[in-house]
Amino acid sequence: MRSVDELIADGVAGRRVLLRADLNVPLDKKTGAITDDGRIRASLPTLQALQAAGARVIVAAHLGRPKGAPDPQFSLAPVAARLGEMLGSPVTLAGDVAGADATAKVAGLADGDVLMLENVRFEAAETSKDDAVRGELADRLAGLADLYVDDAFGAVHRKHASVYDVALRLPHAAGRLVARELDVLTRLTESPERPYVVVLGGSKVSDKLGVIEALLPRVDKLLIGGGMTYTFLAAQGLEVGKSLLEADQVDTCRRLLAEAGDRIVLPVDLVSATEFSAEATTRVVPFDAIPADEEALDIGPRSVELFTEQLAGARTVFWNGPVGVFELAPFQAGTRGVAQAVAAVDGLSVVGGGDSAASVRTLGLDEAAYGHISTGGGASLEFLEGRELPGLAVLAD
């Protein structure tokens, strides 16, 4: 897989480089303001290297899930503005993805300039299952540039026009962020230093089943938190009240518990409430005493202590998924405690993107305390499952 630094060494001055970046940042629903610019910051090393080398950079990215047509609430305008602030130079936003306005603005680029195309998902072809339909958009995108660099690790598990098909049409390379992600995740799969402890949270067992199956034979301990907890507890015949439960996964959880023995560690206490609310009255209950009319929404203080003990001697840690509803104040303590325990690990600590990465920033924790914070939750999990990621496979050609 060719790197962007090799591309730069060969000379990119005056050449048009289409850079696929992952700039899918969260926006405030009321104001439209960016609430977490972590992904924009992560894109800077590759972009600045291309800019400094005199490339004419054309950034392609997506935001949210528009339905294949222009939608003002998903415009990349605030992202272009924030990126320009970070670069210290203006970033022009094209009025379309790969149409007349984008073509005209590309023609006006000078060396070191940066242009952002409008949200690639404003084109239904971007996510089409039809190769020919995606190919038509990829032809137009490729027509804007001389070279292609993929630095959008968070999208490499998608067979989309701007991720997969464009790379078939242009000389291509992997950006610095993609290279870093691959280096770290390969260490997790091929040669983790032991003890190797994984923390998995999040809502559903079904979303994490593939990675649980893949990791169980490799890890020393698998700590389970979040909404998944209650399906595992139900698999032990316990009452879970109104807590999140995937009834169709109970048998699967029972099998996993039998196979793993003491390598799967579950919470020993939980924070329970009568309502899902920031004003909820809460109480801490043992794992086997969740009231039938209440819902557990976080792990309790004894569970934080247990997880911290399990993580204390680890040399390699992968954490994906909050262990409680960290967005609401009454249910933040569990995720904060786990995040702090992961940060304290004397070894490689990897935060597996998605809500885990968001929780680190939302809770005001020091990002520098972690060995690596991934930008791609779904992509990270699929990589660890051993699945082929289209956006990486095409770069290897």
N, C-alpha and C positions, 0 to 999 in steps of 0.2 A: 504494500500500500504506500503510494507516494505521499510525502508530507508537503504541507504548504511551504515549509522552509526550503525544501528542495526545489519547489516551483519558483520561489523568490530567487534562489541562487542562480537559476537559469535565466532570470531576467523577466520582470513583469512591468517595467516602466513603460507607460503609454499603452498598456494592454488592458482590455476590459475584462474584469474578473467578476463572475457571478458568484457571490458568497451566500450560501444558504445558512442562515443563522436561526437559532431558537430564541425568539424574542417574545414568546407567549407569556407575557407578564399579567398578573392579576390587576384588575381595575376596580376602583371604588364604584359601586353600582349607582350611587347618587351623583357624584361629581365627575366620574370618568377619569379621575387621577390615578396614576400608577401607585399601587400600594407596596410593591416589592420589586425593585429593579435588579435583583440578583442575576437574572439571566442576561440582562443587558451588560452588566459588568463582566460576566463570564465570556461574553463575545468579544471583548475589547482586545485581548492579546493578538488574535489572528487579524482582526480588522486593522489595528494600528500598524502591524507589521506590513500588511499589504499597502496601506496608505503611505507609510514611510518609504517603501520601495518604489513608489511612483505609479502604482496600479490605479486604474480608474474603477473604483469598487461599486458594484451594483448589488445591494442587499435584498435578498428574498426571504420572507418570513411569513408566519401566520399568527393570528391572534383570535382566540376564542373559537367558536363553532358557528360561523355564519353559514347560511344554507345555500352555498354555491352562487351567491349574488351579492353585489355591493350592499353593505349595511353600515350606516354611519357609526353605530355604537361599537363596531369592530374595526374601525379605521386604525391604521398604524400611525396616524398623525402624532399622538402623544408619545409614542415610542421613538419616532424620528426626532422629535424635539428633545427628549431626554438623552438620546444617543449623541446628538449634536452638542449638548451641554458637556457630556463626558469626554468627547473628543476635542472639545475646544474649537470646533469648526462646524459650520452649518451642514446639516444633512437634509437634502431636498427630498420631498416625497412626491413620487409620480402619482398621477391621478388615476392610473389603472395598473394592471398587473404586467401585461406585456403587449399593450396596445399602442395606439398612436402617440399618446402623451409620454409613455415610458420610452418609446423609440426616439422621440424628439429630445427628451431630456438626456438620454444616454449619448446622443450625438453631440451634446453640448458639454460633456464632461472633460475636464482637464486632468492632468496627472495629479494623483492624490485626492481627487474629489470623491465624495461618497453620495450615492443616490440610493434611496430606498424605494422599492416597488410597493404598491399597495398590497394589502393582505392577499396572499396567493389563494386563500380559500374563498375569495370573492369569485373565483372561477370554479364552476362545478367539476371541470375536468381534472383539477388538482387531485381530488380524492376518488376519481372514477375507478371502477373495477375493470373497465374496458381499456386494454392496452392502447388501442388506436386513438381513443378519446384523450387519454393522458398524453399520448405521443404528439398530438396536435398542439397542446399547450407547451409541451417540452420543446417542440420545434421553435415556437415563438420565443420562449425564454432563452434557448440556446442561441437564437439569432441576435440577441442583444449583446453577446459576450464572446470572448476568445477562449477563456479558461473557466473552469468550475472548481470551487472549493466548498466542501461540505463541512461545516462546523456546528451543525444542529444535531448534537447527539440525542437530544430529547425527541427527535423525529425519525431516527434511523431505522426504527422498527416498522415504519410505514412505507408501503410501496406507492408513494405519491409522485406526481410529475416532477416537482421541484427537488425531490430527494433522490429518486431512483432514475427516472427516465432522462433527465438532463445529463446525468453522468455518462449515459450511453452515447451522448452526442458531442461531448466536448472533452478535451484533455482535462483530467481531474486529479484532485488531491484531497487529503484529509487535513482539516484545520487543527490547530493546537489543542483546542478543547476536546475534540474527538480523540486525538492521540492520547491525551492525558486520561480520559475516561477508559479507553481501552487498556492502557497500562495498569491502572488500578484494578479494574474488574478482572483482568486476566490473572493478577496476583491472587484474587479471591478464589478463582476457580482452579488454578493450576498448582500454586505453591503457597498456600496460606501458612503463615507462622502460627504455631499452636501455643496455647489453646485458642481455638477459633469459635467465637460466639456470635450468633445472629439474633437480632431482635426484630420481630415482625409484628407490626400493628396494622391499623387500617380496619375497614368495616367488615369485609366479607372473606370467608375462607375460600370461596370460589374464585376470588380475584388472585389469591396467593397460593392456590393449591399446587400449581405447576412448580413454583419456586420452592415450596416446602418439600415436595417430592424430590426435587433435584438436590437440595441442600442437606437434607437429613443424613445421607450417607457420608457427608463430608465434614459436618460440624461436630464440635464437642458439646455445645449446648444450643438449644433453640428456645428463646424466650418469646412467649406469645402474649400480646396485649391487644387493646383496642376492641372493636366490635367482634372480632373473630373469637375472642375469649369465650363468649357465651355459648357458641356452638360446641366448643370443646368441653365446656362444663356440662352441657346437656348430654353430651356423649358419655359422661360419667353418671348419668341418671340424676343430675342435680336440677333444682328449680332455678330458672333464670328470670322469672317475672316477665316484665314487659321489655326486657333487654333485646337487642338485635339478635335474631336467631335465623339461621338457614337450616330449616328442618331437613332439607334434602341432602345436607352435608354431614348430618350427625353420624351416620355409619362410617363415612370416610374419616372423620375425626377419631372415631373409636378405633379404627384400624391403625391410624397414624400413631395414636397413643400406645397401642400394643406393640407396634414395631419399634418405636423410639425408646421405650422404657423411660429412664430418668433423664434422657437427653432433652425431652420437651419439658419446659418449666412454665407453669401457669401462675397467674396471680393468686395470692392467698387472701387478699381483702380487696374490696371495691368501694367506689363512691357511688351511692345510690340516691335517686331523687324521684319525686312523684311527677315531675314534669321536665321536659326538655327546654330549659330556659336559663338565661343569664341571671335571673332572679330566683332560681330554684333553691328550695331548702334541701340541703344534702345531709347525708350521714354515711359513716363508714361501716360496712357490714362484712362479715366473713364471706369467703367465696361460696360457702355452702349454705348461706342464709340470706339470699336475696329475696326480699319480700315479693309476694306474688303480684302485688299492685304497684310495684316500683320498677324503675329502669336503672341499670348500672351504666354509668357513662365515663368512668375513669378507673384506673387502678388506685388502690389505697396506699397509705404510707408504709405499711409492712411489706407490701409488694415492691415498692420503690427500694426499700432496704434489701430485699431478696435479690432483685435484679442488679442492684449495685454490687452486691457481694459476688454474683455470678460473673459480672463484667470486670471486677477488680483485677483478676489475674490474667485476663485475656491479652494475647499479643496481636490478634486480628479480630476486628469487630465490623459487622455490616448491620446497619439499622435502616429499616424501611417501614414507615408507617407510624403515626402517632399512637400512643396507647390510651388516649382519651380524647374527648371533644375539646381540644386545646383552644379552639376559637372562642369558647365561653369560659369566663373567669372561674366559675366554681369547679371546672373540670380540667384545669391546666396543670395542676401540681404533678400528676403522674408523668406527663410528657416532659415537663421541665426536669424532673428528677432523673428520668432515663437519659435525656439529652446531656445533662451534666455528667452522668456516670460514663457515657460514651466518650465525652470530651476528655475525661480524666484517664482514659486508657493509655498505658505506656506501650504503644505499638501503633499499628495501622488502624485508624478509625475512619470508616466510610459511611457517610450519610447518603442513603440511596434515593435522593431526589424527591420530587413530588411534595406531598404534604409534610414529610419529615424535614426537608430543607426549608419549607415555608415556616414550620414551627420554630426552627432555630432562630430565624430572623424575627418572627412575630413576638417571640418571648424575650427578645433582646439579648440573646446569648452571643458569645464571641465566636464568629465563624472561623477565625484563625486557630481555634483550639482543636479543630478536626483535621485529620489527615487529608480528607477529600470530601467535598460536598458535591454530589452528582447533580447534573441539571436534568437528568432523564429518569423519572421514576419507572415508567413502563418499559423503556428501553433497557434500563439496568436490570430489571427483573427478568425480561426475556433473554438477555445475555446470560444471566446466571442460570437460567433454565436450560441453556445450551441450544436455544433456537437460532436459526439463521436470521439475521437482520438484513433486510433488502438493501438499506442505505449503506451498510458496511460491505456487503457482498459485492456490490457494484463498484465500490472504490478499490477493491482488491483486484479487479480485472485489469 
